Amino acid sequence: MKVLHLISGGDTGGAKTHVINLLQELNKRIHVKVICFMKADFYYEAKEKGINIQVYEQKRRYDLSVIRRLIEEVKREEYHLIHCHGARANFITYILKKFYPIPAVTTIHSDYRLDFKGNFYKDLVYKNLNYLSLKHMDYYIGVSESFRQMLIDRNFDPDRIMTVYNGINVEEVESAPINGNFFQDHGIVTHKNTIKVGILARLYPVKGVDIFIRAAHRVLQERPDVEFFIAGDGEEKEKLKELSQELGVADRVHLLGYIRDPYSFIHQIDINTNTSYSESFPYVILEGGVFKKPIIASNVGGVKDLVTHGESGLLFEPGDVDTLSKHILTLIEDGDLRRRLGNNLYHRICKFYSSEKMADKQMQIYQQILGR
């Protein structure tokens, strides 16, 4: 079996992690290659991990000169299937299929209606182009059962929609080098007994990081000794800085910007959070779980499939600052509960959400598609 994966290459979130983890495992079983359309972090990380990757660089988003090269690649290597990830890869495959018929499957890593929220032009143009491309795909994979149901509710053919949950390479994460001076290297000195609450997210409206800051404000009124850390970059960075200053918490809420060492960040915090208004099956919870960090997460997408409230984490409804702040205070006060939730989450991940299990399920779907 030969499968060609396509992705923009500019991905920095869960899609990047999913594809790299998946390809590492699939590479042990079948012939796989990934082509991306820009040379960025995705390319270098995949290359470092021994993944067969090549860049067909686009001069701009609508540069379709790559179509001819892709058709030549598919014909020469006799691929059985194209597997797309993201709006750009979907659109390119939509055009490619007009010239060369080949089965195509796309993985839905996020709610495509929200991918460009906050940017009027991109939301108007790219969102609709992606929807057009999606409607011409042959098969769909949601990274949670809730995403599969989302596609069914939007009139996609249920017989052509499958589910493959995100998986994580537990051993690789556990053996990753950790920088014990992570915060000091970012110019932040904290007492060793200070409780550190963190969030790792792209700074976009859909991630709800403003909710994290508002909850920090409430928590600090009762526990001024706690520190909050935001790791990530994006279009809302300045707006979030202004919010923390407006609420008077800028000295306790640290915006670190984009970080290249997420495992060291997660390792150093005591409480992990996710405040998104929309999620599929977030890797930040899986990564935190491998380090046995307790999670407080908004109850969206496939989060509830991973996090059982009170057993492997705490849940709140998206946008509910009051409940989020209460959950943070509960975990600050109860060290035993933090340890129990973190341990339970770790064991659940090892049992159900490893990268090996993800690849096993993906192989079943490939065989099912080609069997049709």
Secondary structure by P-SEA (a helix, b strand, c coil): cbbbbbcccccccaaaaaaaaaaaaaaaccbbbbbbccccaaaaaaaaaccccccccccccccccaaaaaaaaaaaacccbbbbccaaaaaaaaaaaacbbbbbbbbbcccccccccccccccccaaaaaaaaaaaccbbbbccaaaaaaaaaaccccccbbbbccccaaaaaaaccccccccccccccccccbbbbbbbcccccccaaaaaaaaaaaaaaccccbbbbbbbcccaaaaaaaaaaaaccccccccccccccaaaaaaaccbbbbbcccccccaaaaaaaaabbbbbbcccccccccccccccccccccccaaaaaaaaaaaaacaaaaaaaaaaaaaaaaccccaaaaaaaaaaaaaaaaac
